C-alpha cells in the first residue's frame, strides 16, 4: 500500500500538482497505446471477498489473457486498484513506471491507496462467447484512504482479442478522477510501460480508456500428429513482428496461443525430427482471433513382421531383402544403419515388450530365481535346490547341473564363460562372490568384498568395461572392484534407492547391466492395490531412477526375481508365481526376454545394407541386406540391422535376421 501524508495529499487536491512529473502517454516500447471511447460499464457478477487496505486474491482466468506478448492463465487482484500477472508480493511505495521495483506485469486501472471497507467490494465476471469473451475485474464503491468520504468504482475489461478497457463510475472530485492515482500498463520486468495518467484528474464516468497494441491479432490452435491425431506437446511455435520474436510451446491441452502481426500472421512450427513448417494465412483485421491448427505429417516405417531367414554356404555371399511399409502421412527413409549382435534370439531394435515369454514350471523347472544367457543357451538357477537348468530360449529343458549343497546361486551375472552370484554375506565379513562354469559345475570363489558390504542377496550385476560388481541388498546398491584391480573387493560407491517414482512400496530384487553403466533393477511391489513389479533403470552412483523397461508379466506383490542382459542389450527376467499371503505361492511362473530401447551395437563387417529407398505413404519398400560369409564358420547367427529413420515417432527400425551358414 502506498501511504501519503495527509498534508501532502491535500496539497495535491488543492493545486493539482503531480508528485511525479507525468510522462507523455504512449511511451511504451512494446507498442501499447490508448484511445478513448464512450463508456459502457459492465458489472462483475462474482464477489472475490477481497477486503481491507491491502487485500488480494489469485484467480484462475476463464481464458488465456494476452499481455505483453505472453499468455496468462492466472492473475492476482489487489485491493489497490490493479491486477498483476507476476506476483502477489508486498507493494512498494508509489513509483513512476516503467521501473524494476514491484509491482510489475500489471494493469493499473486505478492504482492508489484504496480501501475495500464494509460498503465496498471487488467483483469479477465473464461474458460473451469464444472468441469474443470478456473478463471483468471491478473495484466497486471503494474509498481513497487519504480522502475521507470519497467513493469511486473502477474496472478493467479484458477482451479475448487482447484489447483492454478501463471504465469508471462515481467520479465526483479530483481525487476520484485520478489526481493521486496511476493508470496504465507495465510489463513483467519493469522495462516497458504505457501511462495514461499519473497524478492527474483525467478520468471520467462517461469515457472508457481503450488500451491495445495496434496491428496485432491473436492466433490460437492445436498442433497434432497427422498419423494419430494426438497432441504434440513438444511442438514449439514462434512469430516475429515489430522487430521482436515471441515463442511458446503447446500446453497440456495440446493448444497454443500467440500474439501475431495482423498484416502478416506468420507462425513457424517446429518439432524435433521434422522440418519446420510456416503457417501464413494472410492478413486479417486488427485484433482478430484466428484459429491456426497444424497436423504434422510424418512417416511411420513399420518393421517386417517376421525374422528375415537367410541361408548361405560358408565362404559365400548373398543378398536378401525385408519389407518395410510406410503407414504414415509423409515419405520416409533411413539415414544410418548399425549392426546389433544378438544372442539366442534375433534382436528387434525399436520394438518393445517381451520377445519371449513362457512358464518355467510348465517346462519342469521349479523354485527358480536367477536367469541368464550364455552361448545361445538359457540357464535358470535355484538357490534352494543348488541347481542350474539349461534350456532353449523357448523353454525346452536340455540338462541340469547340480552344485554342492554349500552353493546358493540366486541372481546371476555373466562374467566371461561363467555365472557369478553372491553365495553368502555378513556384516563383518562382507559379501562372498562365487562363479561357476554351468556345464561342468566347477565352482570358483572369485572375491570377498570389504567388510560391511552386506549385499547381493537380492541382485548382482557386472560391468566388464570397468570390472566392477553392483550388489543390491534391500534398497542399497553397493559397487565393488573386480579382480583386475589391485584392491579387489574394495568399495567404489554405495547409495540408497530412496524411492521409486512408479511405486512407493517396493523391494528391489534382480539386477542387470544397462546402457551407459546404469543397471536395470527388478522392483517387486509390496502393494496389494493393483500394483505390480516393474523393471527400472537406476544410476548405481546416486540411485536416481530412469527409464521404465516393463511391468511384471504376473501382476502380484512380492514376486520379482532374477534379471540379466543378453548380448544385444535386452533383458531376461524371472517372475515368480502369484503371491498367496501366508500360503505357498501357486500358479504359473514366467520367463520373459524384454526388448530394450538401448541395443548394444557391434561392428559386423560381414553384414551391410544397400541404398535406402524413399518410401511413399501407403507404399512398401525393401531393406536390402548383404551377407559376406567368407570369414564365417558354419552355424547360426542371430543379428539385426538398426535403421535410423526419418520418422520422429519411431526413429529406430529393426530388421531381425537369422543367418544360417552351412
N, C-alpha and C positions, 0 to 999 in steps of 0.2 A: 504494500500500500504506500502511496506517496503522501507525506504529511506536510501540509502547508501551514505556516504560522498564520493566525487569524488576521493580523495587521497586513501581512503581505497579500493574502487573498483579497481583502477588502480593497487594497490599492489597485489590484488588477481589475476588480469590478468597477471601480470608480473611474479609472483612467483608460482602461482597455489596453494597457501596455503589456505586451507579452514578456514572460520571464526569459524566454529564449527566442531569439530572432527567428521568425517563421521562415523556413526555406521555401523556395519557389515551388509551387505544385508541379508535379510531373517530372521530378528529377530522379526517377527510378532507372537504374542502369539495366534492369531486366526487361523493362518495357511496359510496366503497368502505367496506365493513365486514367483520367477520370473525366466524366461529363455529368451534367445534371439533367433530370427529367422529372415529370410530375410524380409525386409520391403516391403509392398505392399500398398502404400499410396492410400487412397480413399478420395476424396474431399467432403466437405459438399455442400449442394445444396440450403440451406435456410439461408439468411442473418439475423442474430439476431439484427443487428444495434446497437450492443454494441460499444461504443466509449470512448475515453479519457483514463485517467490514472487510474480510479477506477470504471469503468462502470460494470454493472452486469444486469442479466435478469433471471427471473424464467421461466422455460419452462415445459410443460407437456410432459412426456416421452411417446414414442409410444408403449411401453410395460413395464411391471414391471421389474425393474433392480435389480438383487440380489447384495447386497453389505454388507459384514459382517453379513450375516445371515438374513438381513432384506430386504423386497421387497419395492422398492421406485417407486412412480409414478410421482414425481416432483423433480426438482433439480434447483439450481441456478448456472449459468455460470458466472465466474468472469473474468474480463479483464486480471488479473494477472496470467493466465495460469492454472487455476484449476476449477473443478466443484464440488459443495458441495451439499449434500443431507440433511443438517441440518439447515442452517441458511443463511441469507443474511445480516449479521451484519458487522460493521467495523472490518477490519482485523488487528490483532496485528502485531508488528514487526517480523522479521524472528525468527523462533523457531526451535528447534530440536523436531522431532516427535518420539514417541507419547508425547503429552502434553495436559493438560486440557485447555490451552489457545486456543482461537479461531484463525483460523478456525479449525473445526473438521469434521468428516464424509465426507472426501473429497478424490478425485483422483487428485493428483498433477502431471499434465502432464509436466508442466514447470513453477514451482512457482518462480516467480521473479518479480521485479518491471517493468512490461511491460506497454507499451503504445499502444493503438489502435488509430493510427493517421489517416490522410486522405488517406495514402497509405496502410492501414491495415484494417482488418475486422475479425469478428468472425462468423463462419458458423456452422449449424447443418445439419444433413441428416439422412435418414433411408434407408436401402436397405435389400434385402433378403426376404424370405417368412417364416412365422412361421413354425416350431420353430427355424429357423436359421436366424432370423433377426439381424441386427446390427444398433446401434445408434452411430452417429459420431458427435463429437464436435471438430471443427478445429479453431485454432488461426492462421490466415493467414497473413504472412508478417508483424508480429508485431515487435516492436523495444524495446530494453532494454533501460530504461530511463537513466541508468548510463553509457551507452556505445553509444555515438552518432554515427550514421551511421550503426548501427547493424540492421540486419533483420533476422528473422527466422520464420519457420512455425512448429507448433506442433499440434498433435491431439490425442484424446483418442477415441478408438473404443470399445464400449460396446457390447459384444455378449449376445444374449438372454440366453445362457447357462452359464453365469457367468464369462466368460473369458474376460479380459480387455487387449487391445493392445494399446501401446504408440508408436507413429511413428512421424518422423521428416523429414523436408526438409530445405535446405538452410543453413546448419550449417557450417560456414566458418572460425570461430575463437573460441578460448576457451570459451568466454562468451556465445556464441551461442550454444556451446556444453554442457553447464551446469555448468561452473566454478563458478557461483554465484547463482545457482538455486537449488531447491529441487525437486526431482522426487520420487514419491511413493504413498502410500495409508495410510489412518488413519481412525479408527473407530469413532463412533459418540460422545463418551465421552472422547476421547483422551487418552485411556488407552492401545491401541494396534495399531501398525503401521508396515508397511513394507517400508523400504527405499531402493530405487535402487541407487540413487546417491544424495549426498548433497555437494554443492560447489565443484563439481568435473567435469572436462571436459570429460565426459564419453559417451556422446550421439553421435549418428552418423546418417547420412542420410539413409544409406542402412540397418540399423539394427533396428528391432522392439523389444520392450520390452513386453513380454507376462506375465501378472500377473494373477494368478489364485490360487484357493485353491485345492490342489491335493486330489484326492479320492472322489470328490463330484459330485453330479448330481443335476438337478432341477426337482422337482416333482410339477405338477400342475393338477388341475382338478376341478370338481364340486361336491358338496355334496347336494343330493336331498332327497326328501321323496319318497320312492318306491311306496307309495299309490297314490300320486297325481302328482308326477313329479316336484313339486315345490322346489325351492331352500330353504335350511335350513340355514338361516342367523345366527342362534345361535350356529351352529356347531363349535367346536374347534379342531384344529389339532396340533400335536406335534411330534417331532422326536429327536432322540439322536444320536450324533456322535461326535467323538473327545472329549468325556468327558463332553459335554455340551448339554443341551436340548433347542431347539428352538420351539416356539409356534406361532400360528397365528390363525385367525378366517376367516370364509367365508365372503367375501366382498359383497357389494350391488348387484354385478352381479351374486352372487352365486358361485364365484370361489375362489380358494386359490392358493398359490404358496409357496413352501418351498425348502430350500437348504438341501439336504439329502446326506447320505452316498451312494456312487456308489456301493460299495460291498454289502451293506445291506440297501436298501432304505425302511426302515420300518417307517410307519406313524400310529400313534394312533389317531383315530377319535372319539370324544366324543360329546354327546348330552344329555342334561338333560332328564331324564326319560327313557333312553335307555342304555344298556350296551355298554361300549367302544368297538370299532372294530379296529383291527390291519390290515393295508394294507401292505403286504410283497410280492412284485412282483418278488423278486430275484435280483441278481446282474446285473448291466448294465455297459456299458463302461463309463469311466470318462467323465464328462461334457455332458452327455446325458440329453435331455429334455424329460421326460416321462410323460405320462398322466395317472393319477390315479383318476378315478371318484369313488364315492361311493353313493349308494342309500340305505338309512336306511330303513330296513324292520320293520314294527311295526303293532300291531293290531289296528283295528278300531271296537270297540264294539258298535253296533247300538242299541239304546233303543227300547223297544217294541212299536209298532205303536199305540197301544190303551191303555187306562186305564185298569189296572187289577181289574176287578169287583169280589169282594169276599162277600159272604153272610154266616153268621154264627149265630146260636141261642145264646142268652145271656147265659153265663156260659160255652159255648162250645169251642172246639178247631178245627182248620182245617189247612190244608196245600194246597197252590196253587203254581203255577209257571208262570213265564213270559218268553217269548222267547227273547234271546239275540243273535244276529247274528254278526259274525266276518267278516266284508268286507275288512279287511286289509291283510297284507302280512306276518304276523308272528302270532304265537299262542298268545292268550290273556286271561286274567283272571282279578280278582279284589282282593285287599288285605284287605280293610276295608269296613265296612258297617255302615252308620249312618242314623238315622231317622229324617224325616222332617215332622212336623205337619202343615198341611195346613189349610186354612180357608174354603171358599165356593167352592174352586176348588182344585183338586189334583195337587200338585206342580210337576214340572218336572225338578229336578236338572240337570244341564249340558246343558239344552236346551237354546234357545234364541228366541227372538221375542215375540209377544203377544200370551197369552193363550186364551184370549177372545178379541173380537173386534166387536162393534156394534154401531148403531146410536141412541142416546137417543131421538132425535126428532121423529124418527120413532116409538118410544115407547110412544110418547105423552108427553115428558118432554122437556120444552123449557127453555131457559135462565139459563142453569146450569153453575156452576163453580167448586164447590168442589165435591170430590168423596171420599168415604171411605167405608170400610167393617167392619161389626160388627155382630157377632153371625151368620155367614152364609148369612146375607143379605147385599146387596149393597145399599148405600144411595147416592143420589145426592142433593146438596144444591143449592139454588138460592137466592143470596143476594137481587135481585130486587123484587122478589115476596115473600120474607121472608118465604120460604117453604123448607121442606125436603121431598124427594120422596124415598120410599123404593121399591127396585126391586130385582128380582132374578139376579144371576150373568150373566145370559144370556140376561137380558134386559126386562123382563116382569114386568110391574108395579104391585105392591101389594097394596100399600096405600100411602097416603100423610099426612104429619103433617104440619100444618100452625102455624107459630110463631108470636109473637107480631110484630107490624109494626116497633118497635124500633130495632129489631134484623136484622143483615146483615151477615148471615152465608156464608162466601166465602170459602177460603181454609180450609179444615177440618183436625184436628189432633185427633186421637183416644186416649182418656185418660180413662182407665178403661172401664166403660159401657157408657161413654158419648162421644160426639163430642165437641171439643173446637175450637174456632175461635176468631180472633180479631174483636171485634164488632165496635170499634172506636179507634182513636188515635189522639193526638195533641202534639205539640212540648213541651208545658209547662206541660201538664197533663199526658203524657206518653201513652202507649197502654193499652187498656182495653180488657181483655180476658174473654169471656163468655163460658159456657159449657151448653149443652142441652142433656137430655135423649130423643133420637129421637122418641121413640114410644109414649111418653106422651107429649112431647113438653115442659117439665119442664125446664126452663132456670135458671141457677145459675151464678151470677158473680163470677169468680174464682180469678182473681188477676188484679192489676193495676201495670204496670211497673214504675220504677223510671222515672222522667221527662226526656225529650229529646230523649227517645226511640220512634221514630216515625216509627213504623214498623208493619209488619204483614198484611197490606192491600193486599200484593201480595202473601205471603206464610207463612205457620206456620207448624212446625214440633215439635214433643215432644219426648224426650229421657227419658223413665221411669227409666233407670239404674242410672241416675244422677239427675233425677227430674229437668230438665231444658227445657225451650222452646226456639226454634230458630225461630226468626221472620225475614222476609225478606221484606224490603221496598226499592223499586227502586233497587239499587245494593249493599245495605248494609245488612249484616247479623248480627242481634243482638241476643245474648244469655242471657236469664234472668232466675232467680231462680224460682222454683215452690213452692208449698205450704208447703212442708216438711222442708223447710229452714226457719230459724228464720227471715231472711231479705227477705221476699217474694217479688218478682219482681225486686230484685237488679240486676244490670248489671254484668254479668260474663265476657263477652268479646264482641267486635264488630270488624268487618273487612269489607273491601270494595272489592267486586268482580271486580277487575280492568279490567279483560279481560277474554274472552272465547277463548280457542285455536281453537274452532270449528267455531266461528262466532264473528267478531269484533263489530258487530252492533246488540246487543241483549238486552233483557229485562227479568230478572228473574221473574218467576211467582210462581207457586205452589211449595211446598216443602214437603219432606217425610223423615223419618228416614232411614238411610242407614246402611251399615256394619261399625263396629268399631267406632261408634259415629259420622260418617260423615253423610251428608244429601244429598239426591237426589234433584236436582233443575230442574224444567222445564223451559228452556230458550226459550222465544219467540223471534224469529228473527224479526228484523226491516228492513231486506234487501229484495228487490223485485227481485234480480237477481238469482232466482233459489234456494235460501237457504230456509231452513225450521227449525222449532223448534227442540230442542234436550233435552234429559234428561241426565244430567251430575252429577257426584259425586263431592261434594265440601266439603272441610275440614272447619267446621264452626269457627275454631280458627284462621286461617290465610287466608281463602278463596282461597286456592290453589285448582286448578281443578284436577280431577282424571279421572276415567273410564267413558266411554260413554255407557249408557244403550240402547238408541234407538232414533230414529227420529220420528218426528210428523207424525201420520198417514194421516194427511191432509196437504200437502205442501202449506204453506202460511205464510206471516208475520202476527204478532200480533194476534195469535190465541191459544197460550198456555194457559192452565188453571190449575185446582187443581191437587194435587198429594197426595197419601197416600199409605203406605205399608200395606200388609196383614200379617197374622200370620206366613207365610212361608218366608217372606222377599221379596216377589215380590211386584210390584208397580202398583197400579191403576192410570190412568191418564185420565183427561178430556181435549179434544181438541175441540176448537170452530170451527164454520163454516169458510169457506174461507173468508179472508178479502176482502172487496169490496170498499175500498177507502172512499169517503165521504158518501157512501150509506150503509144502514144496511147490515150486512153480510148475505149471503144466502147459501143454500145448506145444506148438512148434517153436523152434529157434530160427535164426536166419543168418545166412552169409550173403553179403552184398559187395559188389565192386562198384564204387561210386566214381563216375567220371567227374574230374575237376576242371575248372577253368584255367588251370595253370599247368599245361603239359611241359614235360621235360624234353627239350629239343636236343637231338643228336644228329650230327652230320653223317649222312649215309651216302657215300659217293656213288653207290650203285643204283640209287633211286632219284629220279628227277621228273619234272613235269614240263610239258610243252608250252607254247604260247597261250596266254589266257585269252579266251574269246570274250566278246561283249554280248551278253545275253539279253534280248529284249523282254519286256514284261510279258508274262504268259508263255514264254518260249523255254525250250530245254536245250542247253549246250552240253559240251563234253569236256571233262577234265582229263587231259591226256597224261598217262603215266608211262614213263620209260624205265625199263629194267635192264641193267647190265650185270649179268651174273658171272662174269669172267673170274671174279675173285671169291665167289660164294661157294661154300660147301653145301652138299645136299642137306636138306632139312626144311623146316617150316619157319618163316619169318613173319611175325605179326608186327606191322608198322602202320603208319598213317602219314598223309600229307595234310599239313595245316595251311589252308589258303586264307590269306588276309584279304577280305573282300571290301568292296566299296559300299557295303550296306552298314549304316550306323546301328541298325538294330541287331544284326548278327555278324559282327566283323570277322569271326572265326568260323571257317567252314572246313570240316574234317572229311577226308576221304580215307576210310579204313581199308586196309589192304592185308590180305593173307597171301604171302608168296610161298609157293612150294617149289623148291629146287630139287630136281630129280637126278 
